[in-house]
């Protein structure tokens, strides 16, 4: 029993690290510069991590990958808001279904985008002391959320088609571990 728990923790830790790396790459290297930052599709990997991993692991993957991207891309002042926003974004999704793409996770895209858009609006308003100017970032953050949602849905359907959760993750529909 203890060995299974250790193996499950190690598997989740490795998957979280892989997701953090994918979030970082899709955020830092596949981006479109904007007036205040950049648009990226790294959030799509955060949505996917949240649909596959237990919450603390998914939160860590999103926060670490996106935070590293900000820090190493010259946006160090955004690391703390990004870490918080990306960790909270995970809460919009559930891994407790047999498939990645399900009604719960499709609906979860909307609050995830709202969390990101609203979170960056608040952070920008606070950091620059001008909530009016912070409104200018909303359209680019919406584009980023929608583009990330498209990536999430495409990859999610592909993973569901190959029955990824059933074959590679030991999670049943209740979210409890299956016994080996």
N, C-alpha and C positions, 0 to 999 in steps of 0.2 A: 504494500500500500504506500509506504513512504517513498519507495523507489519510483512508483508511478507518479507521485506528486512532484518529485524532483525532476523527472523526465518532462512532465507537462510544463513545469516552470521554465526549464531550459529551452524547450521548444518555443514557448511564448516569448522568451527573452531573445532568442535568435530571430524569430519572425519580426519582433518589434525593431530590432537593429536593422534588419533588411528593409523594413518599411521606412524607418528614419532615413536610411541612405537613399531610398527611392524618392521620398519627399524632398530631401535636399537636392538631388540631381534635377528633378522636375521643377523645382523652385529656382535654383541658382543658375542653371544652364539653359533652360528653355523658358525664356522670359522676354516680354516686350516692355521696354522702358516707357514710363509715363512721366508726367510732370512732377509727381511726388515720390515715385517708387517704380514698381513694375507689376505687370500682369503675368501670372504663371498658372500652371495647372497642377501644382503640387498638392493642392487641397484635395484633388481627386484621389490621391493615394491615402490621404488622411481619412476620407470617407470609407475607402476600402479597408483600411486597417481597423476602423471602428466597427465594420461589419464582420470582421473575421477574428479579431483578438479580444480577450477580456479587457474591460475598460482601462485599468491602470496601464497596461502595456500599450494600448492604442493611444492613450493620452501622451505617454512618454514618446512614442514614435513620432507623433505629430509635432509635439513641442520641440523635441530635439532636432528633428530634420528641418523644420521651418526656422527655428531659432538660430541654428548653425548657418543657414542660408543668409539670414539677415546679417549676422555678425561677420561672416566671411565675404559678403558682398559689399561691405562698406556702410551698412545701415544699422550699426550697433545700437543706436538710440531706440530702435524698434524691437530689439530682442525681447525685452520684458513684456510689452503688449502682445507681441506675436506668440510667445510661449503661453501666455494666459488664454488668448483667443483661440489658438489651435487646440489646446487641451480641452477647453469648454465645447468646442465644435463637435468633439467626439460624442458628447452626450446626446446628440440628435439621432444617433444610429443605434441599431441593435444587432447583436450577433446571434440571438436566440431563435433563429429560424433556420430551416434546412438550406435556404438559398441566400445568396448575397442580395440579389435583386428581389425584393418582396415589397408589399404595400407599405410596411412600416419604414423601410429604408428609403423608398421613393418619396414618401411624405417627409422623411427626415432631411431631405435635401433643402427644403424650404427653410426650416429653422437654422440649418447649418449656414446657409447663405446670409440669413438675417443676423446671426451671431457674428459672422465675419464682417459684414458691412457695418453693422452697428458698433461692433467692438473697435474697428479701425476708425470709425467716425468719432467715437468718444476719445480714443487715444490721441488722434490728431488734434481734436479740439482742445484737449487738456494740454498737450505738449506745445502747441503753438498759441494757445490762449485765444483762439478765434474759431468758434463753432460754425460761423458762416462760411469761412474759407474751407473748413473741413468738408462741407457739402460737395465740393468739387471732386472729391475722391469717390463718391458713391457710385457714379456710373462705371468707373474702371473696376471697382470692387465687385459690382454686380456681374460684369463681363467675366471676371476671374471666377466667380462662383458658378456661373452657368457653364463655362468651359470645363471647369473641374467636374461638374455634375455629368457632363457628356462623357468625359474620360471614365468616371466611376461607373456609369451605366454600361458602357461598352466593355470594360474589363470585368465588371460584375457578371454580365451575361456570359462572357467567355468562360469565366471560372465556374458558373453554374452549369453551363453546358458540359464541362468536363467533370462535373460533380466533385469539385475541389474540396468543399467542406466535408463531405462524406468520406472521401478517400484520404485526406491529409490532416484533417483536424478532428480531434476526438471530442466533438461537442454534439449533443443531441438537441432536439427542438426546445427542451426546457432550459438549455444552457448548462446542464449538469454534465460532468465527465462520464463518458461511457466506461464501463468496466472492460478490461482487456481479457 
